[in-house]
Amino acid sequence: MMIRTPRLERALELALRAPSVHNSQPWRWQLQGDVIKLFADFDRRLPANDPGGRDLLISCGAALHHFRVALGHEGHDAYVKYSPDLNDDSHLATITVSDAPPDPTTARLFNAIAHRHTERRRMSYRPVPKSLLATLAEAARRFGARVQPTYEAREAFAVAFAEATERERWTPSRTTELRIWSCDRTRSRVLAGSPAGLDPLPDDHPHDDAAEFLLLTTAEDRTYDRLRVGEALSSLLLTATNAGLATMPISLDPLGAVFRLAEARSEHQQIVVRVGWPLADGADATRTRRRDLTSVLVPSAS
């Protein structure tokens, strides 16, 4: 089956809406007929804020899932081969478009791509029902990630955020990266980062509202696992958006080893999502800019 390139390009343009660390958008794509290759762009790696490259890979995984959602909306499924080139660490996945019917659960997330944004403001005091939290956990589990229970972890987060703030005062390289990549010259501190820009949390303490913290973990910590966590993150975020929830992904790297949940000691902690009901109109939220598709396309080999 041959899908016209313009349709694939439209799907890739929607994939560019995926959240990424510091809004660095560290991915590149290559089109070869019905085969699409995803590459990590290591030139956009953030050595101070993401020294191990975890958030870069999670960001690429989120873009991969956004692409699969867009394909599903077009009526196509896709087969993904992860880490297909052992001689090229940057080649993360090869996606082959299929004429098989798409997964309906994935396709239903399409409209959420245009509405999802990172909510950095205070959230509502209205609790998120546990049944809805279970739905979000299932959305992540479909891509191999576990959502650890964090109902009693707010104090741990508060301590971790406070200590991360203190460390930032002595780590100017992190603040410099924030300002370069987020194009925000006014902020001088970073508490915790999100794939949508590593912006600080609201000035209010994170436990002042009814927002929940969802910790995504994996049994192993390979490139494959981090990429799949990115897909799980995207699935969770888009599912939450469809439910009317506000979300904020939070990188664990700025928190260092301060935050360790007892429930997750046997797992590898990957990323946290703050989720709750929005207080403000999402339309007023600042939207981060995205690169043009032409700037992320790798020329196809002839």
N, C-alpha and C positions, 0 to 999 in steps of 0.2 A: 504494500500500500504506500502511495506517495501523497504526503500532505503538502500543500502549497507553502512555500517558504514564508510568505507574508503572515499566514496564520500562526506559524511557529514563532515568528518574530513578535507578534502581538502577545503570545503567551510568555515569551521572555521579557517583554516590557513590563508585564504584570509581576513577573518574578523579581524585578528590580525594586518592587515595593516591600520586599522582605526586610525585617529588621536586621541591622548589622552593628557590630561593636563600633562605637564612636562614629556611626554613620560612615564607616570607611568603605563599605560595599566591596569587600575583598574577593571578588569573584570575576571569572571570565568564562565566556561561552563560545562554543564552536558549533556551527551548523554544517552537517554533511548529509544532505537528503533527509531521511527520516531518523537519522542518528544525531543526537545532540550531546556534546561533551561539556562537562563542568570542570573548571580548573580553579584552584586557589590562586589568588594574586598575592604572592608573598611580598611584593613591593609595597603593599598596603598593610603590612603587619605592624602592630604597635608594640614594640619591645618593652616599653615601660609599663603599660597597663595590661598587656596580654603576653607575658614573657614565654609562656608555654604554647602559645598558639591555639589554646582551647576555644576562645571566643571567635577567632577567625573561622575555625572549622564549623562551629555551631552556626555562625552567620551563613556560611555556604550551604549548610544543611537546610536552613530556613528558606533560602532562595530556591533550593531544589524542590522543596515541598510546595512552595507557591507556584512553581512552574507546573508541577503535577496537578495542582488544583485547577490551574488555567486550562491545561490540556483536558481535564475531566469535563470542564464546562463546554469545551468544543466537541465532546463526545468521544474522546480517545483515552485509552489506557496507555500505560508505559511500563516497560521493563527496565529496571535499573540494575546495572552492574557496578558495584562499589570498588574503588581502588583497582581499576582495570590494568594499570600499567605499573609494574613493580619497579621500573627504572625511572619513573617520573612521579615524585611525591606530590606534585601540584595537580596531577590528573586525578580528581576525586571520584568521578562517576561518569558513566556512559549511559545515556537514556535512549532507548529505542522505542519509538512510537508504535503503538499497536492499534489494530482496528477492533480489538475486543472492547466490550462495553466497559466504561469506567466504573470505579467503585463509587456508588451513589453517595456514600458518606463524605468522601473527598470532594465530589463535584458540588455538593450542597454548600461548601465553604466559600464558593467563588465570590459572592457579593460582599463577604466580609473583608476581602483584600482592599477594597476601596475605602472602607470605613475604619479599619484597624489603625490605631495610633498608640503611642506610648503616653500614658497618663501620669504626669509627674506631680499633679496637684493632689490635695487631700481628697480622699474618697469618702463615701457615705458611711454613716453609723449603722446603716441597715445591713444586717448580716447576710452573707452568701449562704443559701441553703446547702446542707451537706449533700443532698441529692445532686445539686448542680456541680459541686466540687467533685463528686464521684464521676460525673459526666466528663469533666475536664481531665481527670486522671485517666479515664478510659481513652480519651483522645490522644493522650501522650503514650499510653501503653501500646497502642496499635503500632507504634514505631520503635518499640523496644525500650522505652524509658519508664521508670517507675516514678510516681509522685509520692514522696514520703509525707506522712502526717506531720503537720507543723502547727497544730492548734494551740500548743502550749509553748511555742518557740519564739514568741514576740520579744521577750526579754533578751534572749540570745541575740536576736537581730539588733536590738537597741544597743547592746554592748558592742557588738561587732561594728556597727555603723560609727559609734563614738570613737572607737579605737582607730578605725580607718581614717576618720577625719583628722585625728592627731598625727597619723603617719603621713598624711598628705602634706602637712606643713613642712616636713623634712624630705619630701620627694618631689622637687620641682619638675622633674622630667614628666611625671604623670600629668600634672596640671598643664604643662606645655603641650603635650599630645592632645589633651582635651580641647584646648583652644584652637589648635591647628585643624583638627579633624572635624570638630563641631562648628567651626567658624564662629565661636562664641568667645569674644574677648573680654566679657564682663565678669565671668565667674572665676573665682580663685580657689575653690575647694571642690573636691570630689568625694562623696561618701561612698557611693556604689555605682557601678556602671550597668548599663543596659545595652543590648545589641542595637537599640535605636539611637544611641548616642552617648552612653556613659555620662548622662547628666546627673546632677545630685538629686537626692530625694527632697521632698518638700521640707521647708523649715520646721514644720510640725513633726513631732516624733512619730515614727512609723506606726506606733501602736495606739495613736490617738483616735483612729477611726476603726471601722469594722473590717478593713481589708485583711485578706488572708495571704499568707506566704506559702507558696507551693514549691517544694524542692524537687528538682528532677535529678534522678540518679541512674547509674548503670552498673551492671555487674563487673564490666571491664572498662578500660580507659584507652582503647586504641583509636586511631584515626576514624575507623568505621563507627565506633561507638559515639564519638563526638559529632560526626556528621549526622548520624541517626537522631541524636538528641536535638540537633537543629530542626530536623523534620518534625520531631515530637513537639518541640517548642512552637513551631509554626501551627501545627494542628491544634494545640491547646489554645493559642492566642486567637486563631480564627474562630474556633468553637466558642470561646468566651465572647468575642465580638458579636457573633450571631445571637447570643443570649442576652445582649445588652450590657455586658460587663465591661469595665475598664481594666486595663492591664499595664504592668510595667515590668519587663524583664530586668533582672539584676545580675550582673556578673559577680562571680565569687572571688575573682582574683584580687580586687581591691580589699576584700575582707580578710584575705590571707587565711591563716589557720585558726583565726579567732572563732569563726562560726563552725561548729561541728555538732550535728545532731546525733544523739545517742542512737536513734532509730536507724541512722544511715551509716553506722560505723563499718558495716560489711559491704557498703556500696561506695562507688565513686561519685562524689557530689559534682554536678556539672553546672547547673544554673538555677536561679530562683526566679519565680514570677510572683509579683504582688498583684492581687486581683480583688476587685470589689465593685460596688455599684458607684457610678460616677455622680459627683455632686454638680459638676458644671457641664455645659453643653459641649459635647465632643467637637462640634464644628469650630469652636473657638481655639482648639488646641493647635499649637504650632506644628506644621508639617515640615519634616526635614526634606531637603532637596535630594534628588536622585540623579545619577549619571545618565547620559543618553545611551541608548542601546549600542550605537556605533562605537562608543568608547570602551565597551566590554566584550565586543565580538572579536574572536581570534580568527584570522584568515584561514579558510579551509585549505587543507593540503590538496594539491592537484594530482 
